[in-house]
Amino acid sequence: MHGRDWVYHQISVAAEARGQGMGKKLLEAGETQTGADGIRIVAHSSWNFNEGGHAFIKRLDYSAYCTDFWKAV
């Protein structure tokens, strides 16, 4: 990332509350606060298998930036 940035590692909404706009409101509140703090880039980390989460975040105009690879040794 460039300059100051903020990474959300875990944001979730209870299954029974999904589809009601709560996740969008949470992210918008975070964007507002980080912008007020002078942070211009917000990143979201997500597990590869979380296809629903990926679709959600893309609907909010986020784009893929990188992929992490891990190996147990």
C-alpha positions in Angstrom: 0.0 0.0 0.0 1.1 3.6 -0.4 1.2 6.1 2.5 -1.2 5.5 5.4 -3.6 2.6 4.9 -6.1 0.6 7.0 -6.7 -3.1 6.7 -9.9 -4.9 7.9 -9.0 -8.4 8.7 -12.3 -9.6 10.1 -15.7 -8.1 9.6 -18.8 -10.3 9.8 -22.6 -9.9 10.1 -24.7 -12.7 11.7 -26.3 -14.9 9.1 -29.8 -13.9 10.2 -28.9 -10.2 9.7 -27.4 -10.5 6.2 -29.0 -8.9 3.3 -30.3 -6.0 5.4 -27.5 -3.5 4.6 -25.7 -3.8 7.9 -22.4 -4.9 6.3 -22.5 -1.9 4.0 -23.2 0.4 6.9 -20.3 -1.0 8.9 -17.9 -0.5 6.0 -19.2 3.0 5.2 -18.8 4.0 8.8 -15.2 2.7 8.7 -14.4 4.5 5.5 -15.8 7.8 6.9 -13.7 7.5 10.1 -10.5 6.4 8.4 -10.9 9.3 5.9 -11.4 11.7 8.8 -8.2 10.3 10.2 -6.3 11.1 7.0 -6.1 7.5 5.8 -6.8 7.3 2.1 -6.6 3.6 1.4 -8.8 0.9 3.0 -8.0 -2.8 2.4 -10.0 -5.9 3.2 -8.5 -9.3 3.8 -10.6 -12.3 3.1 -10.2 -16.1 2.9 -10.0 -17.5 -0.6 -13.1 -19.7 0.0 -15.3 -16.7 1.0 -16.9 -16.1 -2.4 -19.9 -14.4 -0.9 -17.7 -12.0 0.9 -15.7 -11.3 -2.2 -18.9 -10.6 -4.2 -20.1 -8.3 -1.4 -16.9 -6.2 -1.3 -16.7 -5.9 -5.1 -20.3 -4.5 -5.1 -18.9 -1.7 -2.9 -16.3 -0.8 -5.6 -13.3 -2.5 -4.0 -10.9 -4.2 -6.4 -8.5 -7.1 -5.8 -5.0 -6.0 -4.9 -3.0 -9.1 -4.1 -3.1 -12.7 -3.1 -1.2 -14.2 -0.2 0.3 -17.7 -0.3 1.1 -19.7 2.8 3.0 -22.9 3.4 3.3 -24.9 6.6 6.8 -26.0 7.3 
